[in-house]
Amino acid sequence: MKYVLLFCGSQELQRQWEQESEDVRSAQYARVYQWFEENAAKLGDGNQLQGPHTATTVRFEGGKEPIVRDGPFIEGNEVVGGYVEVNVANLDEALSLAKSWPGGGAVEIRPTVDNSQR
């Protein structure tokens, strides 16, 4: 079964990350790269996203024309920093991967739509 892990953090954590020294960021990236290497057999496509200031949001409201705005206008205080698709047996295995994520913040788990069932 395929799931997507969305790696999230708060806007405050994003600001702190951007202010960290290169050494601190490099050390954190090393832990994250190690996680990707250790779990490579279960991981599919994924990518880190650019900061929330680069976002553009399209919102659909009540049958009107879509509204396009610059900025991360998702609800709440969290921002999505990246994602990876995982191919695992079940939600428990996806949860195990998410719990081992060394990046901090939060990891949202969503099953993908199985288009072969349509």
C-alpha positions in Angstrom: 0.0 0.0 0.0 1.3 3.5 -0.8 1.2 6.4 1.6 2.7 9.9 1.4 4.6 11.2 4.4 4.3 15.0 4.6 7.1 16.5 6.7 5.7 19.6 8.5 6.8 22.1 11.0 5.7 25.4 12.3 6.5 28.8 10.8 8.5 29.5 13.9 10.6 26.4 13.3 11.1 27.4 9.7 12.5 30.8 10.8 14.8 29.1 13.4 16.0 26.7 10.7 16.8 29.6 8.3 18.8 31.3 11.1 20.9 28.2 12.1 24.5 28.0 11.3 25.7 26.0 8.3 27.3 23.4 10.7 24.0 22.9 12.6 22.0 22.5 9.3 24.6 20.1 7.9 24.5 17.9 10.9 20.7 17.7 10.8 20.8 17.0 7.0 23.2 14.1 7.8 20.7 12.5 10.1 17.9 13.0 7.6 20.0 11.5 4.7 20.9 8.6 7.0 17.1 8.0 7.6 16.5 8.0 3.8 19.4 5.5 3.3 18.2 3.2 6.0 14.7 3.1 4.6 15.4 3.3 0.9 13.7 -0.1 0.1 10.4 1.4 1.2 10.7 4.9 -0.2 9.6 6.2 -3.5 9.7 9.6 -5.0 9.9 12.6 -2.8 11.5 16.0 -2.5 12.3 18.8 -0.2 10.2 21.9 -0.8 11.4 25.5 -1.0 10.3 27.7 1.9 6.8 28.8 2.5 7.5 32.3 1.1 7.7 30.7 -2.4 4.1 29.2 -2.2 1.2 30.1 -4.3 -2.3 28.9 -3.2 -5.4 28.3 -5.3 -8.5 28.2 -3.2 -11.9 27.0 -4.4 -14.9 28.6 -2.7 -18.5 27.9 -3.4 -18.5 27.4 -7.1 -16.9 30.7 -7.8 -13.8 31.2 -9.9 -10.7 29.9 -8.1 -8.8 32.6 -6.1 -5.0 32.6 -6.6 -2.8 34.2 -4.0 0.9 34.4 -3.4 1.9 32.8 -0.1 1.2 29.7 2.0 -2.4 30.3 2.8 -3.2 26.8 4.1 -5.1 26.9 7.4 -3.1 26.8 10.6 0.4 27.5 11.7 2.2 24.6 10.0 4.1 24.5 6.8 4.9 21.5 4.6 8.6 21.2 4.1 8.8 18.1 2.0 7.3 14.7 1.2 8.1 11.2 0.3 6.0 8.4 -1.1 6.4 5.1 0.8 5.4 1.6 -0.3 4.6 -0.4 2.8 2.3 -3.3 3.9 -0.1 -1.2 6.0 -0.6 1.9 8.1 1.3 0.4 11.0 4.5 0.2 8.9 4.0 3.8 7.6 3.6 4.9 11.3 6.8 3.1 12.2 8.6 5.0 9.5 7.1 8.3 10.5 8.0 7.8 14.2 11.6 7.3 13.2 11.8 10.5 11.2 14.8 12.5 12.6 13.7 15.9 11.1 11.5 17.0 14.0 8.2 18.9 13.5 5.3 16.7 12.5 4.8 14.0 9.9 1.3 13.7 8.3 0.6 10.3 6.8 -1.9 10.0 3.9 -2.8 6.9 1.8 -2.7 7.5 -1.9 -5.5 6.8 -4.2 -5.2 3.5 -6.0 -6.0 4.5 -9.6 -6.0 0.9 -10.7 -9.2 0.3 -8.8 -11.2 2.8 -11.0 
